[in-house]
Each structure stands twice: as structure tokens, then as C-alpha cells.
Amino acid sequence: MNNPPPPDRPRDPGGRADEGGGPPPEGERPPSPGGGPSRGYGAGRAQPPPEREGEPPAGGYRRQPGQLAEWWQRLVARIIDTIIVGIPYVIVLAVVLFAFAGTAATDYGTETYGAQPSGDLTLGARVIGAVVGFVIAVVYEALMLAAFGRTVGKMVMRLQVVPITGPAPRLPMSAAVLRALTWYLPAFLNWIPYIGWLISLVPVLNGLWPLWDKPNRQSLNDKVAKTVVVTAA
């Protein structure tokens, strides 16, 4: 006699056989040995925060659109500006010295014409020349910076002076004047007896200051006027 076939095994609601049956359905990972759900490669690893574009370094200038100027670029620009300012200064000084020399010779009489002027007259000529040259230099630099953000020398080197807070359409006139005064005033005080040579060293120190200033490479007149020099866009 033939035995009846065994009854079908009961299935769970999901349609799978009881435990111990075949492999899990396609796309489902087996549980991890620890009991939790299995994670893919790299899951759970902390990811670095995204970088923020345009964020300035701590205490530094927001470097957009230009980078901070190199020291040698600023040096070449300053040499060009010194030549531009120095030409009228030398002319004025020569005219004043000639006028003082002629006055001194006339005072001594025609027989002493061509005599060298005294020390007081030479000092007076130097003071007048320094004042005139100082005015020329400050007006030149302040007007150029306020109008264009750069002098002729900086135009040649493609540099620009901007507020330390970031790029602006124009440098305020007050900042431009203050920056020019801080640079040129010590340079035109070399006529003072005994200490003039010492005061004239201030512009040298001012020009070298960006070499060790961090993080903005500012000169002393930059710090006073709250400006930085950047490459032009």
C-alpha cells in the first residue's frame, strides 16, 4: 500500500520557509555576528566638514579677489613712485638753493659773487625744499590711492591698496592721506640737525616691515591706515 505524502510545511506570512530554510532573498544582507544590521564599506566613519569658500584665515585678510603682494613687488613699485616724486623735489630744491646762493652773493657784493652760502642759508633751503617736496609727495600718493586704489608704481606692478576688511570700490580719502603721511613725513625730516639721519631710517624700517609681518604682510603705514597691498584682479 502506498503511504500518503507528507503535509506541506507551513510558511510564514512573508512567504519564506521556516527557520533554517534557504538563503535570504536577493538584496538582503545577513545579520552581522554582533547582532546588529550589517553596514556597507566606510559606513559610520566621521566625514570632515566641508570647506567654506572665501573664509579668511584667523586674523587675516579675506584674500579675494587678489592675493597679498610679495615684498619685491612692493619694493619695485615704491622705487618707481620715488622717482616720480623725486624729480619735482630735486628741481624745487635746486631752484631754492640757487636762489639762496644768489641772494647770499648779492648781499656780500659783486666782488664776492659766487661765494658759497652759509650753513644757515643751506639749512633754510633744505627746509623749504623738504616742505615743498613733502606736499608734492603726499598729494600725489593720497589722490592716486583715493581715486584708483594704486599709484603709478603699483599700476605698473599690478598691485592695489585695499582696506584690511576686504575689497572696496575705493580707499577712503582719510585712509589714503594717513597712509601717505606715515610714509613720507619721516623721509622729509632729514634736515633736522643731529637727529635727521636717524629719522630718515624710519622709511627703511617701514619698507622692510612686510618681510616679517604675519599674516597680512603690512608695512607700518599699512597698520596705521588699516590697509593691505594685494595683487590686482
Contacts in CASP RR format, 6 or more apart in sequence:
PFRMAT RR
TARGET T0000
AUTHOR 0000-0000-0000
METHOD contacts of the structure
MODEL  1
MNNPPPPDRPRDPGGRADEGGGPPPEGERPPSPGGGPSRGYGAGRAQPPP
EREGEPPAGGYRRQPGQLAEWWQRLVARIIDTIIVGIPYVIVLAVVLFAF
AGTAATDYGTETYGAQPSGDLTLGARVIGAVVGFVIAVVYEALMLAAFGR
TVGKMVMRLQVVPITGPAPRLPMSAAVLRALTWYLPAFLNWIPYIGWLIS
LVPVLNGLWPLWDKPNRQSLNDKVAKTVVVTAA
9 17 0 8 1.000
9 18 0 8 1.000
10 18 0 8 1.000
11 17 0 8 1.000
11 18 0 8 1.000
12 18 0 8 1.000
16 25 0 8 1.000
24 30 0 8 1.000
29 37 0 8 1.000
29 38 0 8 1.000
30 38 0 8 1.000
31 37 0 8 1.000
31 38 0 8 1.000
32 38 0 8 1.000
32 39 0 8 1.000
54 62 0 8 1.000
54 63 0 8 1.000
54 64 0 8 1.000
56 62 0 8 1.000
56 63 0 8 1.000
57 215 0 8 1.000
59 215 0 8 1.000
60 164 0 8 1.000
60 215 0 8 1.000
60 216 0 8 1.000
61 68 0 8 1.000
61 164 0 8 1.000
61 166 0 8 1.000
61 215 0 8 1.000
61 216 0 8 1.000
61 228 0 8 1.000
61 230 0 8 1.000
62 165 0 8 1.000
62 166 0 8 1.000
63 230 0 8 1.000
64 166 0 8 1.000
64 167 0 8 1.000
65 167 0 8 1.000
65 233 0 8 1.000
66 230 0 8 1.000
66 231 0 8 1.000
66 232 0 8 1.000
66 233 0 8 1.000
67 230 0 8 1.000
67 231 0 8 1.000
68 216 0 8 1.000
68 217 0 8 1.000
68 228 0 8 1.000
68 229 0 8 1.000
68 230 0 8 1.000
68 231 0 8 1.000
69 157 0 8 1.000
69 159 0 8 1.000
69 217 0 8 1.000
69 229 0 8 1.000
69 230 0 8 1.000
69 231 0 8 1.000
71 210 0 8 1.000
71 211 0 8 1.000
71 217 0 8 1.000
73 157 0 8 1.000
73 159 0 8 1.000
73 231 0 8 1.000
74 157 0 8 1.000
74 159 0 8 1.000
74 207 0 8 1.000
74 210 0 8 1.000
74 219 0 8 1.000
74 229 0 8 1.000
75 207 0 8 1.000
76 153 0 8 1.000
76 156 0 8 1.000
76 157 0 8 1.000
77 151 0 8 1.000
77 153 0 8 1.000
77 154 0 8 1.000
77 156 0 8 1.000
77 157 0 8 1.000
77 159 0 8 1.000
78 153 0 8 1.000
78 207 0 8 1.000
80 152 0 8 1.000
80 153 0 8 1.000
80 156 0 8 1.000
80 157 0 8 1.000
81 140 0 8 1.000
81 141 0 8 1.000
81 151 0 8 1.000
81 152 0 8 1.000
81 153 0 8 1.000
81 154 0 8 1.000
84 140 0 8 1.000
84 151 0 8 1.000
84 152 0 8 1.000
84 153 0 8 1.000
85 133 0 8 1.000
85 136 0 8 1.000
85 137 0 8 1.000
85 140 0 8 1.000
85 141 0 8 1.000
86 133 0 8 1.000
86 137 0 8 1.000
88 133 0 8 1.000
88 136 0 8 1.000
89 129 0 8 1.000
89 132 0 8 1.000
89 133 0 8 1.000
89 136 0 8 1.000
89 137 0 8 1.000
92 129 0 8 1.000
92 132 0 8 1.000
92 133 0 8 1.000
92 136 0 8 1.000
93 125 0 8 1.000
93 126 0 8 1.000
93 129 0 8 1.000
93 133 0 8 1.000
96 125 0 8 1.000
96 128 0 8 1.000
96 129 0 8 1.000
96 132 0 8 1.000
97 117 0 8 1.000
97 122 0 8 1.000
97 125 0 8 1.000
99 125 0 8 1.000
100 117 0 8 1.000
100 121 0 8 1.000
100 122 0 8 1.000
100 124 0 8 1.000
100 125 0 8 1.000
101 114 0 8 1.000
101 116 0 8 1.000
101 117 0 8 1.000
101 121 0 8 1.000
102 114 0 8 1.000
102 117 0 8 1.000
103 121 0 8 1.000
104 115 0 8 1.000
104 117 0 8 1.000
104 118 0 8 1.000
104 121 0 8 1.000
105 112 0 8 1.000
105 113 0 8 1.000
105 114 0 8 1.000
105 115 0 8 1.000
106 113 0 8 1.000
108 115 0 8 1.000
117 125 0 8 1.000
123 191 0 8 1.000
123 193 0 8 1.000
126 191 0 8 1.000
127 191 0 8 1.000
130 188 0 8 1.000
130 189 0 8 1.000
130 190 0 8 1.000
130 191 0 8 1.000
131 188 0 8 1.000
133 188 0 8 1.000
134 184 0 8 1.000
134 185 0 8 1.000
134 188 0 8 1.000
137 180 0 8 1.000
137 184 0 8 1.000
137 187 0 8 1.000
137 188 0 8 1.000
138 177 0 8 1.000
138 180 0 8 1.000
138 181 0 8 1.000
138 184 0 8 1.000
140 151 0 8 1.000
141 151 0 8 1.000
141 176 0 8 1.000
141 179 0 8 1.000
141 180 0 8 1.000
141 183 0 8 1.000
141 184 0 8 1.000
142 173 0 8 1.000
142 176 0 8 1.000
142 177 0 8 1.000
142 179 0 8 1.000
142 180 0 8 1.000
143 176 0 8 1.000
144 150 0 8 1.000
144 151 0 8 1.000
144 152 0 8 1.000
145 151 0 8 1.000
145 161 0 8 1.000
145 171 0 8 1.000
145 175 0 8 1.000
145 176 0 8 1.000
145 179 0 8 1.000
145 180 0 8 1.000
146 170 0 8 1.000
146 171 0 8 1.000
146 172 0 8 1.000
146 173 0 8 1.000
146 176 0 8 1.000
146 177 0 8 1.000
147 170 0 8 1.000
148 155 0 8 1.000
149 160 0 8 1.000
149 161 0 8 1.000
149 162 0 8 1.000
149 170 0 8 1.000
149 171 0 8 1.000
149 176 0 8 1.000
150 159 0 8 1.000
150 160 0 8 1.000
150 161 0 8 1.000
150 232 0 8 1.000
153 159 0 8 1.000
154 160 0 8 1.000
154 161 0 8 1.000
154 229 0 8 1.000
158 231 0 8 1.000
158 232 0 8 1.000
159 229 0 8 1.000
159 230 0 8 1.000
159 231 0 8 1.000
159 232 0 8 1.000
160 229 0 8 1.000
160 230 0 8 1.000
160 231 0 8 1.000
160 232 0 8 1.000
161 171 0 8 1.000
161 176 0 8 1.000
161 179 0 8 1.000
161 227 0 8 1.000
161 228 0 8 1.000
161 229 0 8 1.000
162 168 0 8 1.000
162 171 0 8 1.000
162 227 0 8 1.000
162 228 0 8 1.000
162 229 0 8 1.000
162 230 0 8 1.000
163 171 0 8 1.000
163 172 0 8 1.000
163 175 0 8 1.000
163 226 0 8 1.000
163 227 0 8 1.000
163 228 0 8 1.000
164 216 0 8 1.000
164 218 0 8 1.000
164 222 0 8 1.000
164 226 0 8 1.000
164 227 0 8 1.000
164 228 0 8 1.000
165 226 0 8 1.000
171 227 0 8 1.000
175 225 0 8 1.000
175 226 0 8 1.000
175 227 0 8 1.000
176 225 0 8 1.000
178 221 0 8 1.000
178 224 0 8 1.000
178 225 0 8 1.000
179 221 0 8 1.000
179 222 0 8 1.000
179 224 0 8 1.000
179 225 0 8 1.000
179 227 0 8 1.000
180 221 0 8 1.000
182 206 0 8 1.000
182 220 0 8 1.000
182 221 0 8 1.000
182 224 0 8 1.000
182 225 0 8 1.000
183 203 0 8 1.000
183 206 0 8 1.000
183 219 0 8 1.000
183 221 0 8 1.000
186 199 0 8 1.000
186 200 0 8 1.000
186 202 0 8 1.000
186 203 0 8 1.000
186 206 0 8 1.000
187 200 0 8 1.000
187 202 0 8 1.000
187 203 0 8 1.000
189 196 0 8 1.000
189 199 0 8 1.000
189 200 0 8 1.000
190 196 0 8 1.000
190 197 0 8 1.000
190 199 0 8 1.000
190 200 0 8 1.000
192 199 0 8 1.000
205 220 0 8 1.000
206 219 0 8 1.000
206 220 0 8 1.000
206 221 0 8 1.000
207 219 0 8 1.000
207 220 0 8 1.000
209 218 0 8 1.000
209 219 0 8 1.000
209 220 0 8 1.000
210 217 0 8 1.000
210 218 0 8 1.000
210 219 0 8 1.000
210 222 0 8 1.000
210 229 0 8 1.000
213 219 0 8 1.000
216 222 0 8 1.000
216 228 0 8 1.000
217 228 0 8 1.000
217 229 0 8 1.000
218 227 0 8 1.000
218 228 0 8 1.000
222 228 0 8 1.000
222 229 0 8 1.000
END
